[in-house]
Amino acid sequence: MGDYTPDDVLQLDRPTTGFLCPFNANVFGIEFLSFEICDYESKARIFRVGKDMEGPTEGMEMDIDPRNPDSMRTIRYNFSEDVLRMPVISTSLVFSVGGREIDNFRMIERHYFRDQLVKSYDFTFGFCIPGSTNEWEAVYAVPGLDESLIEDMINHPYETRSDSFYFANDTLIMHNKASYKYTKEDGAQAKSYAHYNSGSKSRGVKGGKGTFPHTHACRGKPGGSFAARWQLV
């Protein structure tokens, strides 16, 4: 297994057949604590998973095999078809860092339908303080998709897939895979993410300063305080 760079994964035009780094490549001790997706315009929460949640997570499936660590980095999602048509979404990722500082933490995510690239995202968090807990908030436009492609994605569950690559100082330390099922909705149906918003209002999501919609905000909490904002280009 070779050493893959950000430029290497940005050239990928189809999902990888395996993982491009071993499970134990995460020598910086990065741990994901929670992840949330919202519709930026309505503030409706589409999905949330976190270590503080009890029981199975709605909209997410994992087949964990204790004998196979790679099973812990393969996820299946079930979303409403509306997600494919939202013009702007917001995400919030909370993660902790181990005892080593990271000069530059970067995520590249490539989304495919079958062997066609349909979306690509490239986010740079920047410097991570050792022992910190960080919140990474992003607000970004979703590339518009043709209705014919959306119909194909709905009619072929789990053939929409993504590869998420995480780099520390330009070294690939994590690679996660996901596949997606989109549920067709009609006016009489409750949205598949309605359970996240029943009984209370979603707290909303804050975007970073810069030129909307390509912005994200980052905060770290190492015991002192850390705040920084970047504009995506």
Solvent accessible surface area in square Angstrom, and as a share of the most:
residue,aa,sasa,rsa
1,M,161,0.72
2,G,47,0.45
3,D,143,0.74
4,Y,77,0.29
5,T,61,0.36
6,P,8,0.05
7,D,99,0.51
8,D,62,0.32
9,V,0,0.00
10,L,52,0.26
11,Q,144,0.64
12,L,47,0.23
13,D,84,0.43
14,R,129,0.47
15,P,14,0.09
16,T,20,0.11
17,T,153,0.89
18,G,32,0.31
19,F,35,0.14
20,L,24,0.12
21,C,6,0.04
22,P,67,0.42
23,F,99,0.41
24,N,119,0.61
25,A,20,0.16
26,N,38,0.20
27,V,89,0.51
28,F,15,0.06
29,G,39,0.37
30,I,8,0.04
31,E,75,0.34
32,F,58,0.24
33,L,53,0.27
34,S,19,0.13
35,F,58,0.24
36,E,7,0.03
37,I,20,0.10
38,C,1,0.00
39,D,19,0.10
40,Y,59,0.22
41,E,120,0.54
42,S,72,0.46
43,K,69,0.29
44,A,23,0.18
45,R,48,0.17
46,I,3,0.02
47,F,1,0.00
48,R,53,0.19
49,V,35,0.20
50,G,12,0.11
51,K,137,0.58
52,D,107,0.56
53,M,69,0.31
54,E,170,0.76
55,G,60,0.58
56,P,134,0.84
57,T,19,0.11
58,E,106,0.48
59,G,25,0.24
60,M,37,0.16
61,E,85,0.38
62,M,66,0.29
63,D,97,0.50
64,I,90,0.46
65,D,41,0.21
66,P,127,0.80
67,R,211,0.77
68,N,66,0.34
69,P,62,0.39
70,D,47,0.24
71,S,13,0.08
72,M,92,0.41
73,R,17,0.06
74,T,62,0.36
75,I,34,0.17
76,R,73,0.27
77,Y,25,0.09
78,N,52,0.27
79,F,13,0.05
80,S,0,0.00
81,E,12,0.05
82,D,35,0.18
83,V,20,0.12
84,L,6,0.03
85,R,97,0.35
86,M,16,0.07
87,P,71,0.45
88,V,14,0.08
89,I,19,0.10
90,S,0,0.00
91,T,18,0.10
92,S,5,0.03
93,L,21,0.10
94,V,34,0.20
95,F,0,0.00
96,S,24,0.16
97,V,8,0.04
98,G,25,0.24
99,G,73,0.70
100,R,128,0.47
101,E,86,0.39
102,I,0,0.00
103,D,88,0.45
104,N,46,0.24
105,F,0,0.00
106,R,49,0.18
107,M,25,0.11
108,I,0,0.00
109,E,36,0.16
110,R,18,0.06
111,H,17,0.07
112,Y,0,0.00
113,F,9,0.04
114,R,106,0.39
115,D,81,0.42
116,Q,98,0.44
117,L,65,0.32
118,V,20,0.12
119,K,22,0.09
120,S,46,0.29
121,Y,26,0.10
122,D,52,0.27
123,F,9,0.04
124,T,45,0.26
125,F,0,0.00
126,G,9,0.08
127,F,75,0.31
128,C,0,0.00
129,I,41,0.21
130,P,51,0.32
131,G,55,0.52
132,S,1,0.00
133,T,49,0.28
134,N,2,0.01
135,E,34,0.15
136,W,10,0.03
137,E,2,0.01
138,A,3,0.02
139,V,1,0.00
140,Y,19,0.07
141,A,35,0.27
142,V,15,0.09
143,P,58,0.37
144,G,80,0.77
145,L,30,0.15
146,D,104,0.54
147,E,98,0.44
148,S,81,0.52
149,L,28,0.14
150,I,3,0.02
151,E,59,0.27
152,D,58,0.30
153,M,0,0.00
154,I,16,0.08
155,N,94,0.48
156,H,56,0.25
157,P,60,0.38
158,Y,68,0.26
159,E,64,0.28
160,T,1,0.00
161,R,95,0.35
162,S,4,0.02
163,D,0,0.00
164,S,10,0.06
165,F,0,0.00
166,Y,17,0.07
167,F,1,0.00
168,A,1,0.00
169,N,64,0.33
170,D,79,0.41
171,T,80,0.47
172,L,13,0.06
173,I,3,0.02
174,M,24,0.11
175,H,0,0.00
176,N,37,0.19
177,K,35,0.15
178,A,14,0.11
179,S,16,0.10
180,Y,18,0.07
181,K,71,0.30
182,Y,11,0.04
183,T,45,0.26
184,K,106,0.45
185,E,24,0.11
186,D,82,0.43
187,G,87,0.84
188,A,101,0.79
189,Q,86,0.38
190,A,83,0.64
191,K,74,0.31
192,S,45,0.29
193,Y,24,0.09
194,A,40,0.31
195,H,82,0.37
196,Y,33,0.12
197,N,39,0.20
198,S,84,0.54
199,G,90,0.87
200,S,78,0.50
201,K,193,0.82
202,S,24,0.15
203,R,137,0.50
204,G,14,0.14
205,V,11,0.07
206,K,127,0.54
207,G,30,0.29
208,G,13,0.13
209,K,156,0.66
210,G,51,0.49
211,T,87,0.50
212,F,105,0.44
213,P,25,0.16
214,H,91,0.41
215,T,3,0.02
216,H,1,0.00
217,A,1,0.00
218,C,1,0.01
219,R,58,0.21
220,G,3,0.03
221,K,131,0.55
222,P,45,0.28
223,G,80,0.77
224,G,58,0.55
225,S,107,0.69
226,F,43,0.18
227,A,84,0.65
228,A,28,0.21
229,R,110,0.40
230,W,78,0.27
231,Q,92,0.41
232,L,29,0.14
233,V,185,1.06
